[in-house]
Amino acid sequence: LGIDEQVSVAKTKYEANKKICLQNTGRTDDAVLLSDCSKIPVNGGWLKPLNRGVITSEVGSRWGDYHNALDIGGNAEGTPVYAAAAGKVSGKIYQYRCGGNMLYIDVVVDGKKYTTYYYHLLRFNVNVGDIVDQNTIIGWVGGGSTATSSGGYDQCTFGAHLHYGVANGWFSGTISRSSVIIPPGFPNQYGWRFYARTDYYR
């Protein structure tokens, strides 16, 4: 993201966190720690963000660049996307030229902080600051009608799919390459299919 977009994300996240602190503690002075009022739920494990799908692109080098997530195809545009882990929505970016509608969720799994991120959404179903669980529909698969090849705004998609990634640490306006991990429960393997949100790599 450019500097102006990162500043916009940071401002949105700040306002959302301030609102949560006011609701949960009644004040936002220096004596109140943001971590004390964030109410981010703790997870014991991960689920898939879709009920079914196939990996169409892996994490790693691709076309002379670095691809920071798994692309999951095999679903029609408009298919519900779920939170892979419960957490707090920490960022929303609308109609970005490469990624389209992009959503970030701060989560804690097995005591560790992660960011989950979902790109090419057709539209959002949550707002920054919302607390979501693993049954929350956070948006819907896009990438077809939103593609520039179909007259849309997203240059980095050629068909309906979900760009799903996980990174160490909580979202701060950008996802660094060094923080990216293979999403738990998935192999980094082109063509691998799953048929339930509970399917795990075997």
C-alpha positions as CSV (number, residue, x, y, z in Angstrom):
1,L,0.0,0.0,0.0
2,G,1.1,3.6,-0.6
3,I,1.8,5.9,2.4
4,D,-1.6,7.7,2.1
5,E,-3.5,4.4,2.1
6,Q,-1.4,3.1,5.1
7,V,-2.2,6.4,7.0
8,S,-5.9,6.0,6.2
9,V,-5.9,2.4,7.5
10,A,-4.1,3.4,10.7
11,K,-6.6,6.2,11.3
12,T,-9.6,3.9,10.8
13,K,-8.1,1.3,13.1
14,Y,-7.3,4.0,15.7
15,E,-10.9,5.2,15.7
16,A,-12.3,1.7,15.9
17,N,-10.0,0.8,18.9
18,K,-10.9,4.1,20.6
19,K,-14.6,3.3,20.3
20,I,-14.1,-0.2,21.7
21,C,-12.1,1.2,24.7
22,L,-14.8,3.7,25.4
23,Q,-17.5,1.0,25.3
24,N,-15.6,-1.4,27.5
25,T,-13.8,0.8,30.0
26,G,-15.5,4.2,29.7
27,R,-12.4,6.1,29.0
28,T,-9.2,6.2,26.8
29,D,-6.6,8.0,28.9
30,D,-3.0,6.9,29.2
31,A,-3.9,4.5,32.1
32,V,-5.9,2.3,29.8
33,L,-4.0,-0.3,27.8
34,L,-5.5,-1.0,24.4
35,S,-4.8,-4.7,25.0
36,D,-7.1,-4.5,28.0
37,C,-10.1,-3.5,26.1
38,S,-9.7,-5.1,22.7
39,K,-11.7,-8.2,23.6
40,I,-10.0,-10.2,20.9
41,P,-11.2,-13.8,21.4
42,V,-8.8,-16.7,21.8
43,N,-8.9,-19.7,19.4
44,G,-7.7,-23.3,19.9
45,G,-7.4,-24.0,16.2
46,W,-8.2,-23.0,12.6
47,L,-11.0,-23.6,10.1
48,K,-11.0,-23.1,6.4
49,P,-12.5,-19.8,5.2
50,L,-14.6,-21.6,2.6
51,N,-16.7,-24.8,2.6
52,R,-14.8,-26.2,-0.3
53,G,-12.2,-25.2,-2.9
54,V,-8.9,-25.9,-4.7
55,I,-5.6,-24.2,-4.4
56,T,-4.9,-22.4,-7.7
57,S,-1.8,-20.5,-6.6
58,E,0.7,-21.1,-3.8
59,V,2.5,-18.8,-1.4
60,G,5.9,-17.8,-2.8
61,S,7.6,-16.6,-5.9
62,R,5.2,-16.0,-8.8
63,W,5.6,-14.2,-12.1
64,G,8.8,-12.4,-10.8
65,D,7.1,-11.2,-7.6
66,Y,6.1,-12.6,-4.2
67,H,2.6,-14.0,-3.7
68,N,1.8,-13.6,0.0
69,A,-1.2,-16.0,0.2
70,L,-3.0,-19.0,-1.2
71,D,-5.4,-18.4,-4.0
72,I,-8.5,-20.6,-3.5
73,G,-10.7,-21.3,-6.6
74,G,-13.5,-23.6,-7.4
75,N,-16.3,-21.4,-6.0
76,A,-18.7,-19.1,-7.8
77,E,-18.6,-15.4,-7.3
78,G,-20.9,-14.6,-4.3
79,T,-19.9,-17.7,-2.3
80,P,-19.8,-16.9,1.5
81,V,-16.4,-16.4,3.0
82,Y,-16.0,-17.2,6.8
83,A,-13.4,-16.1,9.3
84,A,-10.8,-18.8,9.6
85,A,-10.3,-17.8,13.2
86,A,-12.2,-15.7,15.6
87,G,-10.9,-12.2,16.1
88,K,-11.3,-8.4,15.6
89,V,-11.6,-6.8,12.2
90,S,-8.6,-4.6,12.0
91,G,-8.6,-3.2,8.4
92,K,-10.8,-2.8,5.3
93,I,-9.6,-1.5,2.0
94,Y,-12.1,-0.8,-0.7
95,Q,-11.6,-1.5,-4.4
96,Y,-7.8,-1.4,-4.3
97,R,-6.3,-1.6,-7.8
98,C,-4.5,-4.9,-7.0
99,G,-6.5,-6.9,-4.5
100,G,-9.9,-5.3,-4.7
101,N,-11.9,-5.3,-1.5
102,M,-9.3,-6.4,1.2
103,L,-10.1,-7.4,4.7
104,Y,-7.8,-7.9,7.7
105,I,-8.6,-9.7,11.0
106,D,-6.4,-9.8,14.1
107,V,-6.6,-13.2,15.8
108,V,-5.0,-15.1,18.6
109,V,-4.5,-18.9,18.1
110,D,-2.8,-21.1,20.7
111,G,-1.6,-17.9,22.5
112,K,0.1,-16.4,19.3
113,K,-0.9,-13.3,17.5
114,Y,-1.7,-13.5,13.8
115,T,-3.3,-11.5,11.0
116,T,-5.6,-13.2,8.6
117,Y,-6.4,-11.5,5.3
118,Y,-8.9,-12.0,2.6
119,Y,-8.6,-10.2,-0.8
120,H,-10.8,-10.0,-3.9
121,L,-14.0,-9.9,-1.9
122,L,-17.1,-9.1,-3.9
123,R,-18.3,-7.1,-0.9
124,F,-17.8,-6.9,2.9
125,N,-20.2,-8.1,5.6
126,V,-18.3,-6.7,8.6
127,N,-16.8,-3.4,9.8
128,V,-13.5,-2.4,11.4
129,G,-13.7,-3.1,15.1
130,D,-16.3,-5.9,14.8
131,I,-15.6,-9.0,16.8
132,V,-16.1,-12.1,14.6
133,D,-16.2,-15.8,15.3
134,Q,-15.5,-18.8,13.0
135,N,-19.2,-18.9,11.9
136,T,-19.2,-15.2,10.8
137,I,-19.7,-14.6,7.1
138,I,-17.1,-11.8,6.6
139,G,-17.8,-11.3,2.9
140,W,-18.3,-13.0,-0.4
141,V,-16.0,-14.4,-3.1
142,G,-15.3,-11.9,-5.8
143,G,-12.6,-11.6,-8.5
144,G,-14.8,-12.3,-11.5
145,S,-17.0,-9.2,-12.2
146,T,-14.5,-7.1,-10.3
147,A,-11.6,-7.9,-12.6
148,T,-10.4,-5.3,-15.1
149,S,-10.8,-7.9,-17.8
150,S,-14.5,-7.8,-17.0
151,G,-14.7,-4.1,-16.8
152,G,-14.0,-3.9,-13.0
153,Y,-11.4,-2.2,-10.9
154,D,-9.1,-5.1,-9.8
155,Q,-6.0,-5.6,-12.0
156,C,-4.8,-8.7,-10.1
157,T,-7.5,-11.2,-10.7
158,F,-8.7,-13.1,-13.7
159,G,-11.6,-15.0,-12.2
160,A,-13.6,-15.7,-9.1
161,H,-11.3,-16.8,-6.2
162,L,-10.3,-15.9,-2.7
163,H,-6.8,-14.7,-1.8
164,Y,-6.4,-16.0,1.7
165,G,-3.3,-15.4,3.8
166,V,-1.9,-15.6,7.4
167,A,0.9,-13.5,8.9
168,N,2.6,-13.4,12.2
169,G,1.7,-10.4,14.4
170,W,-1.3,-8.0,14.2
171,F,-2.1,-5.8,11.2
172,S,-0.4,-2.4,11.1
173,G,-1.2,-1.3,7.6
174,T,1.0,-3.6,5.6
175,I,1.9,-7.3,5.4
176,S,5.6,-7.8,5.3
177,R,7.0,-10.7,3.4
178,S,9.0,-11.9,6.4
179,S,5.8,-12.2,8.5
180,V,3.9,-14.4,6.0
181,I,3.3,-18.1,6.9
182,I,1.6,-20.9,5.1
183,P,-2.0,-20.8,6.3
184,P,-2.4,-23.5,8.9
185,G,-4.4,-26.6,7.8
186,F,-3.3,-26.2,4.2
187,P,-0.4,-27.6,2.2
188,N,1.4,-25.1,-0.1
189,Q,0.4,-27.2,-3.0
190,Y,-1.2,-26.3,-6.3
191,G,-4.3,-28.4,-7.1
192,W,-5.0,-29.5,-3.5
193,R,-8.7,-29.7,-2.8
194,F,-10.8,-29.6,0.3
195,Y,-14.4,-30.4,0.8
196,A,-15.2,-29.1,4.3
197,R,-14.0,-26.3,6.6
198,T,-12.6,-28.9,8.9
199,D,-10.5,-30.7,6.3
200,Y,-6.9,-30.7,7.3
201,Y,-3.7,-31.5,5.3
202,R,-3.0,-35.2,5.4
